[in-house]
Amino acid sequence: MKHFKISEFDSPDIEGSGQKMDMVFLNLLDKAREIAGVTFKITSGYRTIEHNMLVGGRVGSSHLFGLAADIYLPQSSRDRFLIINALLKVGLNRLGINFKGKFVHVDMDRSKDKNVIWTY
């Protein structure tokens, strides 16, 4: 990957767990970062079951399978647009926008509906 270190995707409770991330997903995320031309700060990547419960994640969360990441949404509305637009351009079309936590959840979970954007 050109724009990320695998450690950025570690669950906070297990060093090196970012290795459990799906490489196809990470390559798409890296390509989106290239297109956007702005930094993607990863706030959550792979999660252990314990960490997922601690942060209030859903049962069956895509984070548990290395198929999801949360990206900090910067203050700049232009940078937000660039991030979301780039994710969509590379085909990452499952987005959850969390205004309170100021992040966008993106996943590539094929077991879930595609072409959706939700808020929470």
C-alpha positions in Angstrom: 0.0 0.0 0.0 1.2 3.4 -0.9 -0.8 5.6 1.6 -1.3 3.4 4.7 0.6 1.4 7.2 -1.1 -1.9 8.0 -0.7 -1.0 11.7 -3.3 1.8 11.2 -5.9 -0.9 10.9 -4.9 -2.7 14.2 -7.6 -3.4 16.8 -6.4 -1.4 19.8 -6.3 -4.5 21.9 -4.1 -6.7 19.6 -1.0 -5.3 18.0 -0.5 -6.6 14.5 -4.2 -7.5 14.0 -4.3 -5.1 11.0 -2.9 -8.1 9.1 -6.4 -9.6 9.3 -7.7 -6.9 6.9 -8.9 -8.0 3.5 -6.2 -7.0 1.0 -8.7 -6.3 -1.8 -10.5 -3.9 0.4 -7.2 -2.2 1.5 -6.1 -1.8 -2.1 -9.4 -0.1 -3.0 -9.0 2.2 0.0 -5.5 3.0 -1.0 -6.6 3.8 -4.5 -9.4 6.0 -3.1 -6.8 7.9 -1.1 -4.8 8.5 -4.2 -7.8 9.8 -6.1 -8.9 12.1 -3.2 -5.5 13.7 -2.7 -6.2 14.2 1.0 -5.2 12.3 4.1 -7.4 9.5 5.3 -7.1 9.2 9.0 -8.2 5.7 10.0 -10.1 5.7 13.3 -11.1 2.0 13.2 -10.1 -0.9 11.1 -10.0 -4.5 12.2 -11.8 -5.2 15.5 -11.7 -8.1 17.8 -15.1 -9.2 19.2 -14.2 -7.7 22.5 -13.2 -4.3 21.1 -16.3 -4.3 18.9 -18.5 -4.8 22.0 -16.6 -2.1 23.9 -17.2 0.5 21.2 -20.9 -0.5 20.7 -20.3 -2.2 17.3 -23.0 -4.4 15.8 -23.1 -8.1 16.1 -21.7 -9.3 12.7 -19.9 -6.0 12.1 -17.8 -6.0 8.9 -14.9 -4.7 11.1 -14.7 -8.2 12.6 -13.9 -9.7 9.2 -11.4 -7.0 8.0 -13.9 -5.7 5.5 -14.5 -2.2 7.0 -12.8 1.0 8.1 -13.9 4.2 9.7 -12.3 7.4 8.3 -12.2 10.7 10.2 -14.2 13.3 8.4 -12.3 16.6 8.5 -13.8 20.0 9.1 -13.4 21.1 5.5 -16.5 20.4 3.5 -14.3 20.1 0.4 -12.1 17.4 2.0 -15.2 15.5 3.1 -16.5 15.6 -0.5 -13.2 14.4 -1.9 -13.1 11.5 0.6 -16.6 10.3 -0.1 -16.4 10.9 -3.8 -13.2 8.9 -4.1 -14.6 6.0 -2.1 -17.6 5.8 -4.5 -15.3 6.1 -7.6 -13.4 3.0 -6.6 -16.6 1.1 -6.1 -16.8 1.2 -2.3 -20.5 1.8 -2.1 -21.5 1.0 1.5 -21.1 4.1 3.5 -22.3 5.1 6.9 -21.9 8.8 8.0 -21.6 9.4 11.7 -21.9 13.1 12.3 -21.5 12.8 16.1 -18.3 10.8 15.9 -17.2 12.7 12.7 -16.3 9.7 10.6 -17.4 7.8 7.6 -17.7 4.0 7.8 -16.9 2.2 4.6 -17.1 -1.5 4.0 -16.9 -4.1 1.3 -19.1 -6.7 2.9 -20.7 -8.7 0.1 -23.2 -10.3 2.5 -24.9 -6.9 3.0 -26.9 -4.6 0.7 -24.7 -2.5 -1.7 -25.2 1.0 -3.0 -26.4 2.4 0.4 -25.5 5.4 2.5 -26.8 5.6 6.0 -26.4 8.1 8.9 -26.0 7.4 12.6 
